[in-house]
Amino acid sequence: MRRISRRSTLRGIAAAGAAGIAGFGGCLGDPGTGADGGSDPDPETAVHQVGGALSGPAWRRTERPGFVTLFDERDAVEWLLRDAPPETVGFVDDTDFEESVLAYVESVGRNTCERLVEFADVAVDDDTLTATAEATAGDDAEGDVGCGQAITYAGAFLRVTADPLPASIRVEVTDGWGTSTELTGEDGVRDPAALDGFVRPDDDPPNVPPALSCPDDGFERHPAAYEGEVNWGSGGGGGGGSGLELRVVDPEDDGDSDDPNDALRFERGDAFRVEMTNVSARPVGVGNRSKYNLEAETEGGWTDVRGSDDGRFEYTDELVPVRPGETVEWSFAMDEAGIVAEHPNDDLRVCPDLRSGRYRFVLFGADDVAVAFDHVA
């Protein structure tokens, strides 16, 4: 069994139970004094082993060996505590955020014994919390303890008390297979480059039709609910910021395609979906899932293909939290009925009929984030 070295090791002692493992925090070391006002080579620390991945896990072990984030206020931790054991909630509640910060680190082990996250070399360097962290079995697994052959996710809180408090985090995380990567709080839980789908074609549209005109009396077109330019593929929530990634996904694509022009070309009746993923390490608030425009590129500009005879396009004013790693989906089919099938407004319809050309989905319930795709006859 591979063992972490004993150098400056910080380990939360844990007790195994039928439902998993919950550790308690212990203080290690005395508060250090930063000579330059921004560094502390030996801050006061305490570790709490969670015994699982509170994030879900929201990250994928094929993309990275773990997940790292830093909390400087109690409310920011709340999204992780939804299914946390009482001991974990207590550890967080016992943290005085006037004097301390909480680092949270997850990794993954090869077997059921590697269920701890072990920290070493903890320091505050130029207002950045630095450390190493490794998925390990710890000393309690020595001897004849049997280790089940199951991939096991582990998480741990590291409380750091220092003066000044660190404002950022950088941790070298090593998983049970020995894969190491330096992670920061800016990395989030997902790599945008590894998401399914594409943002938009990079070639010219197959056709640019004249401005849309519906021959039906009384038809009122859905207005554009955003102003100015859109954000292609990436943006923030209703309150700004960042962390949302939007993609168009072909359900028939096996993931091997690296050509957006081919993957984003749909014939009449073809199914496709739009996926919005929160890749950040914080919940992001968005409007309800009906807040989007679905537009065609025409000679008169981008125009929504949908409308209704009563001209009522009302949306509730609400903020819906999207957890880190969570994906929200919209499913469509490339025809008049399939474009509006999932919308709650039963009176919404397409007029005139869809033509060959370029289309885009604009989520105005967030930071006006858009993706595009082509319809070919």
Salt bridges, closest charged atoms under 4 A:
GLU63 OE2 - ARG190 NH2 3.00
GLU78 OE1 - ARG74 NH1 2.84
ASP83 OD2 - ARG82 NE 3.97
ASP93 OD1 - ARG74 NE 2.82
GLU114 OE2 - ARG110 NH2 2.57
GLU118 OE2 - ARG11 NE 2.30
ASP121 OD2 - ARG7 NH1 2.42
GLU134 OE2 - ARG2 NH1 1.97
ASP139 OD1 - ARG3 NH2 2.56
ASP139 OD2 - ARG6 NH1 2.90
ASP139 OD2 - ARG11 NH1 3.27
ASP140 OD2 - ARG115 NH2 3.06
GLU142 OE2 - ARG3 NH2 3.79
GLU182 OE2 - ARG170 NE 3.63
ASP203 OD1 - ARG358 NH2 3.18
ASP216 OD2 - ARG349 NH1 2.98
GLU245 OE1 - ARG247 NH1 2.94
ASP262 OD1 - ARG265 NH1 3.73
GLU275 OE2 - ARG273 NE 2.57
GLU295 OE1 - ARG360 NE 2.68
ASP304 OD2 - HIS222 ND1 3.77
ASP304 OD1 - ARG306 NE 2.90
ASP309 OD1 - ARG349 NH2 2.97
GLU314 OE1 - ARG312 NH2 3.45
GLU336 OE1 - ARG268 NH2 2.47
ASP374 OD1 - ARG358 NE 2.72
